[in-house]
Amino acid sequence: MFTNRRIERHQLPYFLKVFNSITDKPIGYLGNVSEDGLMLISQIPIMTDADFSLRLKVPDSEGALQVIDLQARCQWSHEDATPMHYDAGFVVLNAAPEYLQLVRALRCYFSFRSLSESA
């Protein structure tokens, strides 16, 4: 039975790339994020128990790129369900205040609203 969607589907216009902040080369894409950590999806396995200097480039309200640097330690890494892709979980060791703003903005954007708000 067909029912009308009550919650708007959010389509991302692109994936948020994650860069090595030292070389500024892309190393993967943001899979998920929290105040304390993030999941990286990459095409190469990531070494566990190693510290990484990561960079996110996020568009601001005027369309310019805002750079967010952070230090993170890889806690785990395994092959993704998608062939030739790997997931890696990081704990954030040190991050710019803009990182927490990004986490809050993403949480707000992707949060579910009450039934009365979404109808």
C-alpha positions as CSV (number, residue, x, y, z in Angstrom):
1,M,0.0,0.0,0.0
2,F,1.4,3.4,-1.0
3,T,1.6,6.0,1.7
4,N,2.7,9.6,1.4
5,R,6.1,10.5,2.8
6,R,5.8,12.5,6.0
7,I,9.5,13.3,6.4
8,E,11.3,15.1,3.7
9,R,14.1,13.1,2.1
10,H,17.5,14.9,2.3
11,Q,19.7,14.5,-0.8
12,L,23.3,15.4,-0.5
13,P,24.5,17.4,-3.5
14,Y,28.0,15.8,-3.0
15,F,30.0,13.9,-0.5
16,L,32.2,15.7,1.9
17,K,35.8,14.8,1.1
18,V,38.4,14.3,3.9
19,F,41.9,15.4,3.1
20,N,45.3,14.8,4.7
21,S,46.0,18.3,6.2
22,I,49.7,18.0,5.7
23,T,49.7,17.1,1.9
24,D,46.2,18.5,1.2
25,K,45.5,15.3,-0.8
26,P,42.1,13.6,-0.5
27,I,42.1,10.3,1.5
28,G,38.4,9.5,1.6
29,Y,34.9,10.7,2.3
30,L,33.0,11.4,5.6
31,G,30.8,8.5,6.4
32,N,29.4,9.8,9.7
33,V,30.4,12.3,12.3
34,S,30.0,13.0,16.0
35,E,31.6,15.4,18.5
36,D,34.1,12.6,19.5
37,G,34.8,10.9,16.2
38,L,34.1,10.2,12.6
39,M,34.0,7.4,10.1
40,L,36.0,7.7,6.9
41,I,35.2,5.8,3.7
42,S,38.2,5.3,1.5
43,Q,39.6,3.2,-1.3
44,I,42.6,2.1,0.7
45,P,42.7,0.4,4.1
46,I,43.7,2.8,6.9
47,M,46.4,1.9,9.5
48,T,44.9,1.5,13.0
49,D,46.4,2.9,16.2
50,A,47.9,5.7,14.2
51,D,47.4,9.4,14.4
52,F,46.3,11.4,11.4
53,S,46.1,15.1,10.5
54,L,42.8,15.5,8.7
55,R,41.1,18.4,6.9
56,L,37.5,19.0,6.0
57,K,36.6,21.7,3.4
58,V,33.1,22.9,4.0
59,P,31.2,25.5,1.9
60,D,30.2,28.6,4.0
61,S,27.1,30.7,3.5
62,E,28.8,32.7,0.8
63,G,30.0,29.7,-1.1
64,A,33.7,30.0,-0.1
65,L,35.4,26.9,1.4
66,Q,36.0,26.9,5.1
67,V,38.9,24.7,6.2
68,I,38.5,22.6,9.4
69,D,41.6,20.8,10.6
70,L,41.7,18.1,13.2
71,Q,43.9,15.5,14.7
72,A,42.4,12.0,15.0
73,R,43.5,8.4,15.8
74,C,42.2,5.5,13.8
75,Q,40.6,3.0,16.1
76,W,39.4,0.4,13.6
77,S,39.4,-0.3,9.9
78,H,37.6,-3.0,7.8
79,E,36.4,-3.6,4.3
80,D,33.1,-1.9,3.4
81,A,30.1,-3.7,1.9
82,T,31.0,-1.9,-1.4
83,P,33.9,-3.7,-3.1
84,M,37.3,-1.9,-3.1
85,H,36.2,0.5,-0.3
86,Y,37.1,0.5,3.4
87,D,35.6,2.0,6.5
88,A,37.7,3.4,9.3
89,G,36.6,4.8,12.7
90,F,38.5,7.7,14.2
91,V,38.5,9.3,17.6
92,V,39.0,13.0,17.5
93,L,42.0,14.1,19.6
94,N,42.0,17.8,18.8
95,A,39.8,19.8,16.6
96,A,39.1,23.5,15.7
97,P,35.8,24.9,17.2
98,E,34.4,24.9,13.6
99,Y,34.4,21.1,13.8
100,L,31.8,21.1,16.6
101,Q,29.7,23.7,14.6
102,L,29.8,21.3,11.6
103,V,28.6,18.4,13.8
104,R,25.8,20.4,15.2
105,A,24.7,21.7,11.7
106,L,24.7,18.2,10.3
107,R,22.8,16.8,13.2
108,C,20.2,19.5,12.9
109,Y,19.9,19.1,9.1
110,F,19.4,15.3,9.3
111,S,17.3,15.1,12.5
112,F,13.7,13.9,12.4
113,R,11.0,16.4,13.2
114,S,7.8,15.6,15.1
115,L,4.9,14.3,13.0
116,S,3.1,17.7,13.2
117,E,6.2,19.5,11.9
118,S,6.9,17.1,9.1
119,A,3.4,16.8,7.7
